[in-house]
Amino acid sequence: MTYEEALRDIVLADERYMVLTAENRAAIRNLPGLLNGRFVDTGITEQAMIGMAAGLALRGRIPVAHALATFLTMRAFEFIRSDVGIAALPVKLVGGVPGFLSDGNGPTHQALEDVALMRGIPPLGVFCPADEADLVCGLATVLADERPFYIRHIARPAVVDHAPFAIGRAEEILAGTDVAILVYGFLFTEAYRAAQLLQKQGLSVRLLNMRTLKPVDETAVLQAARETKLLVTIEDHFLTGGLFSIVSELLVRVGQTASVLPIALENRWFKPARLDDVLAYEGFTPPQLAEKIMKKLDTN
């Protein structure tokens, strides 16, 4: 099932749902004629769309608002914070082409700080599925949750069969004691293949699909810190504010020490290109990830 099909079924089954977009229909292009007037395209007006979504939520609706991730989280940030966040309205925000999925686009279109921005708004949850199957797996639960949520949209095929979804619970794909790889979103596939390469070299690898970064699965993170020699965070996000920051904040808060290797973009945007070339140039292919992890383990 696709995201569009799953969203269609949810909306048609409950009249409270409405689908909004700021002229970003790529993932929902077949819905306008199917939703009985509960589809609204505001045009390229992200701020107005969020204001509309907040008004609808105040009147008992559950708006699911779509826009490119970079413009949704930055251009409309104040509206999300003030209109949705302060009132804790159940508006769901779906950001398209986040992180490396923006591949050929330049810095203005690269959403590499979206997780940091959205998790900084107190009531807002953050859902970053690994692939489209994972997105569909968690969609109904996230949309039904009473809090506002930011969702990193992804339409990539799955490389694993996913376990049932629960907000705030990571999915353990591989169990291991040498290294724990924590990842979310598009880079899950690359991390999974890197883990397989590490296993072929005799390493015991734990792989966690984090799924929701807020609330994060603190138990899974802390167990991984205690039970493995190295934590690795992998993300197509700036180093500041994303998963590495979340893990570091948690470890400091509970007073637990761990060796942590962050693999992220450090203080710069990525070089635009085709997606495979972006991964290779920026050092995020499975062999490159495995090499970085092995090098860190050798120096521990």
BELWO-V877706 format. One record per run of one state. SS is the DSSP state (h for helix, s for strand, l for the rest). FROM is the first residue (numbers start at 0). LEN is the number of residues. If there is no record, write none. Layout:
((SS	FROM	LEN) (SS	FROM	LEN))
This chain:
((l	0	2) (h	2	11) (l	13	3) (s	16	5) (l	21	17) (s	38	3) (l	41	4) (h	45	13) (l	58	3) (s	61	7) (h	68	7) (l	75	1) (h	76	9) (l	85	6) (s	91	5) (l	96	2) (h	98	4) (l	102	4) (h	106	3) (l	109	4) (h	113	6) (l	119	5) (s	124	3) (l	127	4) (h	131	13) (l	144	4) (s	148	4) (l	152	18) (s	170	4) (l	174	4) (s	178	5) (l	183	1) (h	184	16) (l	200	4) (s	204	5) (l	209	2) (s	211	3) (l	214	3) (h	217	10) (l	227	2) (s	229	9) (l	238	4) (h	242	12) (l	254	5) (s	259	6) (l	265	9) (h	274	8) (l	282	3) (h	285	14) (l	299	1))
